[in-house]
C-alpha cells in the first residue's frame, strides 16, 4: 500500500538555535512526525538525529561528526538540557522530543498510513524483540526488514550489502539503533543509497524491549534521567557523564554570556 500524502502543518522550517556545537530544532512530536511522513510521501531521503548532551559534546570534540549532525534534516531535542538551552536562547515554548516516544509516534503513523519500516541495529535478540514489540502495539505495522549487523567495523562491501537489503525490502522509514555517534555516521553515509527516512533512536531498542529500565517520568522531566541511567549502568556510563556533562554546562554558559546563538540558524 502506498502511503497517503502527509502534509506538514506549516510550510516554515522549525525554529533552530546553535547549542555549543550543533543545530537543534525546536519541534514537537506532532510536527516531527508530520515532517517525517511528508518526506516519506515525497520519496525524499533524509536522516533525523535525536540529540542530547552526549551527542552535542561528541560533535564539539569531532569536527567531522559535527558536520554529520548538522547535516541532518531534523535535529530534535531529546535531552532536557537541550530544551533548557533552546529556551535560554529565545525559544520560550521549546519542548522535549524524546527518542523512545518519537519512535512510537512514528511507528503508529507508519501503521496508519501503510508505510513499511526497517529495523537496523542491536543484537539479533534485541532487534527481533523490538520488531515484535512494535507489531504487538501496532498490528497494522509492516516491518519489512530486521537487520542486526555485527558488533565490529563493517567492510565497505558489507555496509553496501546491508543498505541494499534495506532498500530492496521496500522500507520507507528505518529505525537505527547503533548508538551515538556510530548510528549518525551510518545514516549520513547510507541515506542516499537506501532512499528512505532514517531515524537514529539509539536506546529506544533497549527501552521498548525491556532490556533497559526507563527512568520515572519525574526524573525525565527534571533532567535527571542521566542519573537514573547511571545507576542502572554505572560501569558503561560513568566516564561518558563525567567527561561530557560538566563541559556542556561550561560551554553553554560561555555561549550564553557571549550572546552567541540567540538568532535562528
Beta strands, then each sheet from edge to edge (+ up, - down):
strand 1: 15-19
strand 2: 22-26
strand 3: 46-51
strand 4: 74-77
strand 5: 117-121
strand 6: 143-147
strand 7: 173-177
strand 8: 197-200
sheet 1: 1+ 2-
sheet 2: 4+ 3+ 8+ 7+ 5+ 6+
end
